[in-house]
Amino acid sequence: MTGHLLGWMLMTLSAGVAVGNLVRMAVAGGRARFEAGAEAVMGGGMAVMAAPPTAVLYGTYGMWWAAVFAVLCLGGVALSVRQALRSGVRHLGHAAHVVVGSAAMVLMTLAMPGAASGPTLALAGSLGHGHGHGATAGAVDMDAHGVTEAAATSGSALLWRAVFWALAAYFLLVTALAVRARTRDSGGPPAPPAAKARHRRATRTPAMLSAPNVRLAGQVGMGGSMATMLLMMAA
C-alpha cells in the first residue's frame, strides 16, 4: 500500500494517535471514554495497516478487524441516536464522527490484500497489489462475457474510489475546521489578571500542553492519517 518510508511515518503517527487516546480514555468518563477508546482502536488498526512488516498480516486477518470496526460503528450509531434524542440533531458532536471513522476503517480493511487472497473490494484490484478483481477481469478472454465482467469491475472500482475520495475530503474538512476553531478560541479576549501576585505561579500552565491543544493534535493526527491512507488506496 505504501512505500517503506511513508509506511513507517504513517505507522508512527497512527501509533501516537492510539497512545494519546488511551491516555484520554483513562482520564475521561461516559461518552467521551467510548469515543477515545474507539479512536484508540482506529489508530492501532491504522498503525498495523501502514507498517510494512504487518501490512500483509493485517489483510490476512482483515475480516476480524472489519468485525471490530463494525461493532464500533454500531456503538457510535447507538450513541448518536441517544445524543440526538436527548439534545437534538445539532448536538450529535463527536459520536457521529466515530461512526464515519469506523465505517472508513471497515472499507479500508476490506481493501487490504492478505497473504493468500486478494482484497474484498473491487477497488483494490488496481491498487498495484498484482491480484484482485481487476487483475482477474483483465486475464479473462475478451468474449462477450469477459467484456461484461471487465466493465462491471471497472464501474465498481470507480464507485469505490469516489467513496474513498469523499471520505478523505470529509476528514480533511473536519481537521481544517478543528484547527480553525482552535485558532479562534486562542485569539479570544485575554483572561483577567490574577487578583493576587502569589497566585500567578499556580495559575500558569504551559500553552503547548493545554488540554485543547492536546485534543487538537489528536484530531489532526487522526484526520491526516485517515485522509492520507484513503487517498493512497484510491489512487
Stockholm file with secondary structure:
# STOCKHOLM 1.0

chainA/1-235         MTGHLLGWMLMTLSAGVAVGNLVRMAVAGGRARFEAGAEAVMGGGMAVMAAPPTAVLYGTYGMWWAAVFAVLCLGGVALSVRQALRSGVRHLGHAAHVVVGSAAMVLMTLAMPGAASGPTLALAGSLGHGHGHGATAGAVDMDAHGVTEAAATSGSALLWRAVFWALAAYFLLVTALAVRARTRDSGGPPAPPAAKARHRRATRTPAMLSAPNVRLAGQVGMGGSMATMLLMMAA
#=GR chainA/1-235 SS CCCHHHHHHHHHHHHHHHHHHHHHHHHCCTHHHHHHHHHHHHHHHHHHHHSTTTHHHHHHTHHHHHHHHHHHHHHHHHHHHHHHHHHCGGGCTHHHHHHHHHHHHHHHHHTSCCSSSCCSSGGGGGSSSSCSHHHHHHHSCSSHHHHHHHHHHHHHHHHHHHHHHHHHHHHHHHHHHHHHHHHHHHTSCCCCCCSSGGGHHHHCCCGGGSHHHHHHHHHHHHHHHHHHHHHHHHC
#=GC SS_cons         CCCHHHHHHHHHHHHHHHHHHHHHHHHCCTHHHHHHHHHHHHHHHHHHHHSTTTHHHHHHTHHHHHHHHHHHHHHHHHHHHHHHHHHCGGGCTHHHHHHHHHHHHHHHHHTSCCSSSCCSSGGGGGSSSSCSHHHHHHHSCSSHHHHHHHHHHHHHHHHHHHHHHHHHHHHHHHHHHHHHHHHHHHTSCCCCCCSSGGGHHHHCCCGGGSHHHHHHHHHHHHHHHHHHHHHHHHC
//
